[in-house]
Amino acid sequence: LWTRDRVDNGPVLFVDPDRRAWSQANVFVQNTTTLVPDRWFLMLGSKFTWHGFAGYAAQPNLRLWWTPTSDQTLWFSVSRPVRFPSRFEEDGRLVLSYFDLGAVATVTPNGVIVPVQVTGDENLRPEKLTAWELGHRIQFDGPWVFETSLFYNDYTRLIEPNPAIFGAFTDEGSGATWGAEVNFSGQVTARWRLEGAYSWLKIRIDGPVLPFEEQGSPQHLAQLRSY
């Protein structure tokens, strides 16, 4: 994959350089093994990526599932994907406001106007996530299928803005998300299908970063669809 961009910079949001090209290459390897016929299965795989911003990264994945009966499946998975820095996190600058340096330092304005801004950092490393999941799926007699799952996501090298008023993006953050999900679906009639879901989510952000993403997603989310 080869990408090139050109950005028309504005007064508060711009990137430098305003033109840049980068490449990305991906290779996938995956194998599924039957451990016990009709009962235990294991899938191992990995994605190998080279990105022009941050180099090489391996993204392994393991999934194990058990089918104790023909209508039930219990599964466990652990994976470690990465997120490469974005173009803005590498080269961008966002001006949030301006202030008079003298007014802040000595209470007497001196006409030296300084921006409050967030800037990119070309030395950022890819974010790493270790994702743990445990789930159960059951097909009841009739049209209904229920799925439940628990998850815990551990983030390291989390890329977030630095709290300093002249701060750049930093990869020194860390955090975690955890929660549970419940899904159901049913083919009520030949022409009518129902689907529903509920999820509960908690977020924690640590490190020398702005923890604004702790409130960036709903803690409770429910939905119902009728087709």
LUMZA-603366 format. One record per residue: residue in three letters; chain; x, y, z of N, C-alpha, C in turn. Coordinates in steps of 0.05 Angstrom, whole numbers, plus 5000, padded with zeros to 4 digits. Last residue first. Layout:
BEGIN
SITE  res  chain  neast  nnorth   nup  caeast  canorth  caup  ceast  cnorth   cup
SITE  ALA      A      X       Y     Z       X        Y     Z      X       Y     Z
...
This chain:
BEGIN
SITE  res  chain  neast  nnorth   nup  caeast  canorth  caup  ceast  cnorth   cup
SITE  TYR      A   4274    4873  5231    4275     4872  5202   4251    4858  5192
SITE  SER      A   4294    4911  5285    4273     4894  5275   4273    4896  5244
SITE  ARG      A   4338    4918  5339    4333     4922  5311   4311    4902  5302
SITE  LEU      A   4361    4954  5395    4342     4934  5385   4336    4939  5356
SITE  GLN      A   4411    4967  5443    4399     4971  5417   4381    4948  5410
SITE  ALA      A   4450    5002  5492    4431     4982  5485   4418    4988  5458
SITE  LEU      A   4503    5017  5533    4493     5020  5506   4475    4996  5500
SITE  HIS      A   4539    5051  5582    4517     5032  5577   4507    5038  5549
SITE  GLN      A   4580    5087  5575    4584     5064  5594   4563    5043  5589
SITE  PRO      A   4603    5113  5513    4581     5108  5532   4587    5084  5549
SITE  SER      A   4666    5147  5511    4648     5126  5501   4627    5121  5522
SITE  GLY      A   4697    5186  5536    4692     5189  5507   4674    5168  5495
SITE  GLN      A   4717    5191  5586    4689     5197  5582   4680    5198  5553
SITE  GLU      A   4769    5178  5577    4755     5163  5597   4725    5168  5595
SITE  GLU      A   4792    5214  5543    4778     5191  5531   4764    5173  5551
SITE  PHE      A   4820    5250  5574    4793     5257  5565   4778    5234  5553
SITE  PRO      A   4869    5251  5603    4851     5227  5604   4823    5233  5594
SITE  LEU      A   4929    5270  5576    4902     5280  5582   4882    5257  5581
SITE  VAL      A   4986    5240  5608    4970     5247  5585   4944    5259  5594
SITE  PRO      A   5026    5208  5637    5028     5237  5634   5013    5246  5609
SITE  GLY      A   4981    5155  5663    5006     5166  5652   5004    5196  5648
SITE  ASP      A   4918    5124  5642    4940     5130  5661   4963    5143  5647
SITE  ILE      A   4849    5114  5638    4873     5124  5625   4893    5133  5645
SITE  ARG      A   4797    5067  5634    4816     5080  5652   4841    5088  5636
SITE  ILE      A   4729    5052  5625    4754     5060  5613   4771    5074  5634
SITE  LYS      A   4677    5003  5616    4692     5021  5634   4719    5027  5621
SITE  LEU      A   4614    4983  5592    4642     4990  5586   4653    5008  5608
SITE  TRP      A   4566    4939  5569    4574     4955  5592   4604    4958  5589
SITE  SER      A   4514    4929  5521    4542     4928  5529   4547    4947  5552
SITE  TYR      A   4465    4891  5487    4471     4909  5509   4501    4906  5516
SITE  ALA      A   4421    4879  5431    4448     4878  5444   4449    4898  5467
SITE  GLY      A   4381    4843  5383    4385     4862  5405   4412    4858  5417
SITE  GLU      A   4338    4830  5328    4366     4829  5339   4368    4850  5361
SITE  LEU      A   4290    4793  5291    4296     4811  5313   4325    4807  5322
SITE  ARG      A   4255    4786  5230    4279     4779  5246   4283    4801  5267
SITE  TRP      A   4207    4759  5187    4212     4778  5209   4235    4768  5226
SITE  ARG      A   4193    4721  5151    4198     4748  5141   4205    4768  5163
SITE  ALA      A   4185    4674  5178    4201     4672  5153   4208    4700  5143
SITE  THR      A   4193    4698  5246    4178     4686  5224   4195    4685  5199
SITE  VAL      A   4238    4706  5278    4212     4702  5290   4193    4688  5270
SITE  GLN      A   4298    4691  5287    4282     4691  5262   4253    4685  5271
SITE  GLY      A   4337    4728  5332    4317     4708  5328   4302    4712  5302
SITE  SER      A   4391    4743  5377    4378     4746  5351   4358    4723  5348
SITE  PHE      A   4430    4779  5425    4411     4758  5418   4399    4764  5390
SITE  ASN      A   4485    4793  5467    4472     4796  5442   4452    4773  5438
SITE  VAL      A   4522    4828  5514    4501     4808  5511   4488    4813  5484
SITE  GLU      A   4586    4842  5543    4567     4845  5521   4547    4822  5521
SITE  ALA      A   4628    4879  5589    4612     4855  5581   4593    4862  5559
SITE  GLY      A   4694    4903  5605    4665     4904  5605   4653    4877  5596
SITE  TRP      A   4748    4950  5601    4737     4924  5607   4707    4926  5608
SITE  THR      A   4809    4981  5583    4780     4980  5581   4771    4952  5588
SITE  ALA      A   4866    5019  5604    4852     4994  5602   4822    4999  5597
SITE  GLY      A   4931    5048  5593    4903     5048  5601   4891    5020  5598
SITE  SER      A   4982    5098  5583    4973     5071  5585   4944    5071  5593
SITE  GLY      A   5031    5142  5551    5006     5136  5565   5001    5106  5566
SITE  GLU      A   5074    5157  5522    5079     5147  5549   5054    5140  5564
SITE  ASP      A   5075    5180  5473    5067     5152  5473   5073    5139  5501
SITE  THR      A   5048    5245  5461    5067     5228  5474   5057    5199  5473
SITE  PHE      A   5044    5307  5425    5034     5280  5430   5056    5263  5443
SITE  ALA      A   5068    5364  5463    5066     5347  5439   5052    5321  5446
SITE  GLY      A   5049    5425  5496    5055     5397  5494   5053    5385  5467
SITE  PHE      A   5044    5473  5520    5060     5472  5496   5066    5443  5488
SITE  ILE      A   5015    5459  5565    5002     5478  5545   5019    5480  5520
SITE  ALA      A   5015    5389  5582    5028     5416  5582   5016    5433  5560
SITE  PRO      A   4992    5339  5576    4977     5360  5590   4989    5387  5588
SITE  ASN      A   4998    5311  5510    5011     5317  5535   4995    5339  5549
SITE  PRO      A   4951    5268  5477    4963     5294  5481   4975    5297  5509
SITE  GLU      A   4971    5199  5466    4952     5219  5475   4966    5246  5476
SITE  ILE      A   4980    5133  5454    4986     5159  5443   4964    5178  5450
SITE  LEU      A   5006    5084  5497    4981     5098  5488   4988    5126  5479
SITE  ARG      A   5039    5042  5513    5049     5062  5493   5025    5077  5480
SITE  THR      A   4985    4996  5522    5011     5007  5529   5021    5025  5506
SITE  TYR      A   4924    4971  5546    4937     4988  5527   4964    4998  5538
SITE  ASP      A   4884    4916  5551    4906     4929  5564   4923    4944  5543
SITE  ASN      A   4819    4897  5558    4838     4907  5539   4859    4923  5554
SITE  TYR      A   4775    4845  5568    4793     4863  5582   4815    4871  5562
SITE  PHE      A   4707    4820  5567    4732     4828  5554   4748    4846  5572
SITE  LEU      A   4657    4770  5558    4672     4788  5576   4698    4795  5562
SITE  SER      A   4594    4754  5527    4623     4756  5527   4633    4776  5548
SITE  THR      A   4541    4716  5499    4551     4733  5521   4581    4732  5520
SITE  GLU      A   4487    4705  5457    4516     4706  5459   4523    4725  5482
SITE  PHE      A   4433    4665  5434    4443     4684  5453   4473    4682  5455
SITE  VAL      A   4381    4656  5387    4410     4652  5392   4419    4673  5412
SITE  TRP      A   4318    4627  5372    4334     4646  5387   4363    4637  5391
SITE  PRO      A   4278    4596  5348    4292     4615  5331   4314    4630  5346
SITE  GLY      A   4283    4529  5375    4268     4551  5364   4286    4570  5350
SITE  ASP      A   4324    4517  5429    4304     4505  5411   4286    4527  5401
SITE  PHE      A   4381    4562  5426    4359     4549  5439   4341    4535  5419
SITE  GLN      A   4447    4563  5421    4424     4563  5403   4402    4547  5417
SITE  ILE      A   4497    4602  5451    4478     4580  5453   4455    4584  5434
SITE  ARG      A   4563    4620  5468    4541     4623  5448   4523    4598  5451
SITE  HIS      A   4609    4658  5505    4592     4635  5504   4569    4640  5484
SITE  GLY      A   4678    4681  5517    4650     4683  5508   4636    4656  5507
SITE  LEU      A   4729    4725  5531    4717     4700  5539   4687    4701  5532
SITE  GLU      A   4789    4759  5514    4761     4756  5511   4752    4727  5519
SITE  TRP      A   4839    4809  5515    4830     4783  5526   4800    4782  5524
SITE  ALA      A   4889    4842  5482    4860     4840  5484   4853    4811  5493
SITE  THR      A   4937    4889  5486    4933     4861  5492   4904    4857  5499
SITE  LEU      A   4963    4937  5443    4939     4928  5457   4941    4898  5461
SITE  LYS      A   5006    4992  5431    5002     4963  5434   4978    4957  5451
SITE  GLU      A   5022    5043  5384    5007     5034  5407   5005    5004  5408
SITE  PRO      A   5088    5054  5357    5060     5044  5354   5048    5037  5381
SITE  ARG      A   5121    5115  5378    5121     5087  5372   5092    5077  5369
SITE  LEU      A   5142    5179  5353    5122     5163  5367   5125    5133  5358
SITE  ASN      A   5175    5215  5329    5188     5193  5342   5168    5175  5357
SITE  GLU      A   5149    5260  5310    5156     5239  5290   5169    5215  5303
SITE  ASP      A   5094    5288  5338    5121     5279  5345   5128    5256  5327
SITE  GLY      A   5052    5348  5336    5060     5320  5331   5088    5314  5339
SITE  THR      A   5024    5390  5388    5040     5385  5364   5046    5356  5361
SITE  VAL      A   4976    5435  5411    4985     5407  5412   5000    5402  5386
SITE  GLN      A   4978    5499  5444    4976     5481  5421   4985    5453  5428
SITE  VAL      A   4971    5565  5452    4967     5540  5467   4961    5519  5446
SITE  PRO      A   5018    5614  5428    4995     5595  5424   4995    5573  5444
SITE  VAL      A   5030    5680  5451    5040     5652  5450   5016    5633  5446
SITE  ILE      A   5050    5745  5441    5028     5726  5439   5038    5698  5434
SITE  VAL      A   5072    5797  5474    5083     5773  5463   5061    5751  5464
SITE  GLY      A   5050    5842  5499    5046     5839  5470   5059    5815  5458
SITE  ASN      A   5051    5844  5553    5074     5855  5539   5072    5852  5509
SITE  PRO      A   5009    5855  5610    5012     5847  5582   5036    5860  5570
SITE  THR      A   5024    5835  5674    5024     5859  5657   5028    5850  5628
SITE  VAL      A   5028    5789  5702    5002     5802  5703   5001    5827  5686
SITE  THR      A   5073    5759  5690    5076     5782  5709   5050    5798  5713
SITE  ALA      A   5056    5714  5660    5080     5713  5677   5081    5735  5698
SITE  VAL      A   5008    5728  5634    5009     5704  5649   5033    5704  5669
SITE  ALA      A   5022    5776  5609    4998     5775  5627   4999    5751  5644
SITE  GLY      A   5065    5760  5577    5069     5778  5599   5046    5777  5619
SITE  LEU      A   5039    5728  5538    5059     5716  5556   5064    5734  5581
SITE  ASP      A   4973    5723  5523    4995     5742  5525   5014    5732  5546
SITE  PHE      A   4951    5666  5484    4951     5683  5508   4975    5701  5507
SITE  TYR      A   4904    5628  5444    4929     5645  5446   4927    5660  5473
SITE  SER      A   4884    5560  5429    4879     5588  5436   4906    5603  5437
SITE  LEU      A   4898    5513  5401    4873     5514  5416   4865    5543  5423
SITE  VAL      A   4924    5490  5343    4925     5513  5361   4898    5516  5374
SITE  LEU      A   4956    5432  5326    4929     5443  5331   4932    5465  5351
SITE  ARG      A   4995    5401  5279    4995     5421  5300   4967    5432  5302
SITE  GLY      A   5027    5339  5256    5006     5360  5258   5012    5380  5280
SITE  ASP      A   5059    5295  5247    5067     5320  5235   5048    5343  5241
SITE  GLU      A   5040    5250  5278    5068     5253  5271   5075    5282  5264
SITE  GLU      A   4986    5258  5284    5002     5253  5309   5032    5255  5303
SITE  PHE      A   4972    5262  5230    4970     5285  5247   4986    5282  5273
SITE  ARG      A   4980    5209  5212    4995     5232  5200   4995    5256  5218
SITE  SER      A   4983    5165  5270    4970     5177  5247   4988    5200  5235
SITE  PRO      A   5021    5108  5291    5014     5137  5293   5002    5147  5267
SITE  PHE      A   4989    5043  5289    5011     5061  5282   5002    5090  5285
SITE  ARG      A   4970    4998  5337    4960     5021  5321   4984    5039  5315
SITE  VAL      A   4967    4926  5341    4980     4952  5346   4966    4973  5329
SITE  PRO      A   4942    4867  5377    4944     4886  5354   4959    4911  5361
SITE  ARG      A   4945    4812  5404    4960     4836  5409   4963    4853  5384
SITE  SER      A   4897    4768  5437    4910     4779  5413   4926    4804  5421
SITE  VAL      A   4861    4713  5457    4879     4734  5465   4894    4743  5440
SITE  SER      A   4799    4679  5472    4819     4690  5453   4837    4710  5467
SITE  PHE      A   4753    4626  5478    4772     4644  5491   4792    4654  5470
SITE  TRP      A   4686    4600  5480    4711     4607  5467   4727    4627  5484
SITE  LEU      A   4636    4552  5472    4651     4569  5491   4678    4575  5479
SITE  THR      A   4575    4537  5442    4604     4541  5438   4614    4560  5459
SITE  GLN      A   4520    4493  5429    4535     4511  5447   4564    4513  5438
SITE  ASP      A   4494    4454  5400    4482     4480  5400   4496    4500  5419
SITE  SER      A   4521    4406  5405    4518     4417  5378   4507    4445  5378
SITE  THR      A   4564    4414  5462    4541     4403  5449   4539    4416  5421
SITE  PRO      A   4614    4435  5471    4606     4413  5487   4581    4399  5476
SITE  THR      A   4661    4460  5436    4633     4456  5430   4623    4431  5446
SITE  TRP      A   4709    4510  5446    4699     4484  5455   4670    4482  5449
SITE  TRP      A   4767    4546  5422    4738     4542  5427   4731    4513  5431
SITE  LEU      A   4816    4595  5421    4810     4568  5428   4780    4566  5433
SITE  ARG      A   4862    4636  5387    4833     4632  5393   4829    4602  5398
SITE  LEU      A   4911    4686  5383    4905     4658  5391   4875    4656  5398
SITE  ASN      A   4954    4727  5346    4927     4722  5355   4924    4692  5361
SITE  PRO      A   5003    4780  5337    4994     4752  5339   4966    4750  5350
SITE  GLN      A   5032    4822  5300    5007     4824  5314   4995    4795  5316
SITE  ALA      A   5094    4857  5294    5080     4832  5292   5054    4834  5309
SITE  ALA      A   5121    4911  5258    5107     4902  5282   5093    4875  5275
SITE  TYR      A   5169    4961  5235    5158     4934  5235   5143    4927  5260
SITE  GLY      A   5160    5032  5226    5174     5007  5222   5157    4982  5224
SITE  ALA      A   5132    5080  5230    5143     5068  5254   5155    5041  5251
SITE  PHE      A   5117    5100  5179    5120     5118  5202   5136    5105  5225
SITE  GLY      A   5113    5058  5142    5133     5078  5137   5137    5097  5161
SITE  HIS      A   5107    4992  5168    5095     5018  5163   5116    5039  5161
SITE  TRP      A   5095    4925  5162    5116     4945  5161   5103    4971  5152
SITE  THR      A   5067    4871  5198    5064     4896  5184   5089    4912  5185
SITE  PHE      A   5036    4810  5202    5062     4823  5203   5061    4848  5186
SITE  LYS      A   4990    4775  5241    4993     4795  5220   5020    4808  5224
SITE  SER      A   4979    4707  5257    4992     4733  5262   4991    4749  5237
SITE  GLY      A   4950    4651  5293    4957     4667  5270   4971    4692  5277
SITE  LEU      A   4914    4593  5310    4937     4610  5315   4944    4626  5290
SITE  MET      A   4860    4561  5338    4869     4577  5316   4892    4594  5325
SITE  LEU      A   4833    4499  5357    4853     4520  5363   4861    4534  5337
SITE  PHE      A   4780    4462  5386    4793     4474  5363   4811    4496  5371
SITE  TRP      A   4743    4406  5409    4763     4427  5415   4777    4436  5389
SITE  ARG      A   4699    4376  5381    4698     4387  5408   4717    4410  5412
SITE  ASP      A   4704    4349  5333    4677     4359  5340   4676    4372  5368
SITE  PRO      A   4763    4319  5355    4743     4321  5335   4716    4329  5346
SITE  VAL      A   4808    4360  5387    4791     4337  5392   4768    4339  5372
SITE  LEU      A   4836    4397  5356    4849     4383  5378   4834    4358  5385
SITE  THR      A   4845    4420  5293    4825     4406  5309   4840    4390  5330
SITE  THR      A   4872    4484  5278    4877     4456  5285   4854    4444  5300
SITE  THR      A   4886    4533  5232    4866     4523  5250   4870    4493  5253
SITE  ASN      A   4930    4588  5220    4925     4559  5218   4905    4551  5240
SITE  GLN      A   4958    4642  5184    4938     4632  5202   4934    4602  5198
SITE  VAL      A   4988    4703  5167    4992     4675  5170   4972    4664  5190
SITE  PHE      A   4996    4759  5125    4979     4745  5144   4987    4715  5143
SITE  VAL      A   5029    4821  5116    5029     4792  5111   5013    4778  5132
SITE  ASN      A   5033    4886  5089    5021     4868  5108   5024    4839  5098
SITE  ALA      A   5062    4951  5085    5061     4924  5075   5051    4905  5096
SITE  GLN      A   5060    5019  5065    5054     4999  5085   5051    4972  5072
SITE  SER      A   5090    5085  5056    5081     5058  5047   5075    5040  5071
SITE  TRP      A   5080    5155  5042    5089     5133  5058   5078    5107  5048
SITE  ALA      A   5090    5224  5031    5084     5198  5020   5095    5177  5039
SITE  ARG      A   5065    5291  5038    5081     5268  5048   5072    5242  5035
SITE  ARG      A   5058    5360  5048    5057     5338  5029   5075    5315  5039
SITE  ASP      A   5068    5395  5088    5040     5393  5078   5036    5372  5057
SITE  PRO      A   5111    5370  5141    5105     5381  5115   5076    5378  5106
SITE  ASP      A   5060    5396  5178    5085     5404  5166   5104    5379  5165
SITE  VAL      A   4991    5415  5183    5012     5395  5184   5037    5405  5169
SITE  PHE      A   4941    5449  5222    4957     5445  5199   4979    5424  5204
SITE  LEU      A   4894    5490  5248    4900     5462  5245   4916    5458  5219
SITE  VAL      A   4887    5544  5247    4890     5531  5273   4897    5502  5271
SITE  PRO      A   4884    5562  5194    4896     5580  5214   4901    5566  5241
SITE  GLY      A   4902    5506  5151    4885     5528  5160   4898    5543  5182
SITE  ASN      A   4932    5475  5093    4932     5483  5121   4914    5506  5126
SITE  ASP      A   4916    5426  5054    4914     5455  5053   4910    5465  5082
SITE  VAL      A   4958    5371  5041    4940     5384  5060   4940    5414  5056
SITE  ARG      A   4964    5312  5006    4970     5341  5005   4949    5355  5022
SITE  ASP      A   4994    5246  5006    4973     5266  5012   4983    5294  5007
SITE  ARG      A   4999    5178  4987    5010     5205  4985   4988    5225  4991
SITE  THR      A   5014    5110  4998    4996     5133  5002   5012    5159  4999
SITE  TRP      A   5013    5043  4981    5029     5067  4979   5009    5091  4980
SITE  LEU      A   5017    4976  5000    5000     5000  5000   5018    5025  5000
